[in-house]
């Protein structure tokens, strides 16, 4: 948690909304460093398949998120 501590020392002010937003941004920045997002591309064998719709793609993404 030292990464978060380093980024939170700059959080100053008396506006609660501003403090919350700065804190969230610091946490997200730390998470991006530790576990960056990966872009996953659809395998070529699934491209241009009529049955592989947007709904199925969303369900696959949901399944993958739940699995993690």
C-alpha positions in Angstrom: 0.0 0.0 0.0 3.0 2.3 -0.1 2.1 3.2 -3.7 -1.2 4.5 -2.6 0.3 6.4 0.4 2.7 8.1 -2.0 -0.1 9.3 -4.2 -2.4 10.3 -1.4 0.0 12.8 0.3 -1.0 15.4 -2.3 -4.7 15.1 -1.4 -5.5 18.4 0.2 -8.4 20.7 0.5 -11.7 21.1 2.3 -14.1 20.1 -0.5 -15.3 16.5 0.2 -16.1 15.8 -3.4 -12.7 17.0 -4.5 -11.0 14.9 -1.9 -13.0 11.8 -2.9 -12.2 12.3 -6.6 -8.5 12.8 -5.9 -8.4 9.7 -3.7 -10.2 7.5 -6.3 -7.9 8.8 -9.0 -4.8 7.9 -6.9 -6.1 4.4 -6.2 -7.0 3.8 -9.9 -3.5 5.0 -10.9 -1.9 2.6 -8.5 -4.1 -0.3 -9.7 -3.2 0.5 -13.3 0.5 0.2 -12.4 0.0 -3.1 -10.5 -2.6 -4.7 -12.8 -2.9 -2.8 -16.1 -5.9 -3.5 -18.3 -5.3 -5.7 -21.3 -7.0 -5.4 -24.6 -8.2 -8.7 -25.8 -9.0 -9.2 -29.5 -11.5 -11.7 -30.9 -9.8 -14.7 -32.4 -10.0 -14.8 -36.2 -12.0 -18.0 -36.2 -14.9 -16.1 -34.5 -14.8 -13.0 -36.7 -17.5 -12.6 -39.4 -19.6 -15.4 -37.9 -23.3 -14.5 -38.1 -24.2 -16.2 -34.9 -21.5 -14.5 -32.8 -23.5 -11.4 -32.0 -22.9 -8.4 -29.8 -25.0 -10.0 -27.1 -22.9 -13.2 -27.1 -19.7 -11.1 -27.0 -21.1 -9.2 -23.9 -22.0 -12.5 -22.3 -18.5 -13.8 -22.9 -17.0 -10.7 -21.3 -19.4 -11.1 -18.3 -18.4 -14.7 -17.9 -14.7 -13.8 -18.0 -15.1 -11.0 -15.4 -17.0 -13.3 -13.1 -14.3 -16.0 -13.5 -11.6 -13.7 -12.4 
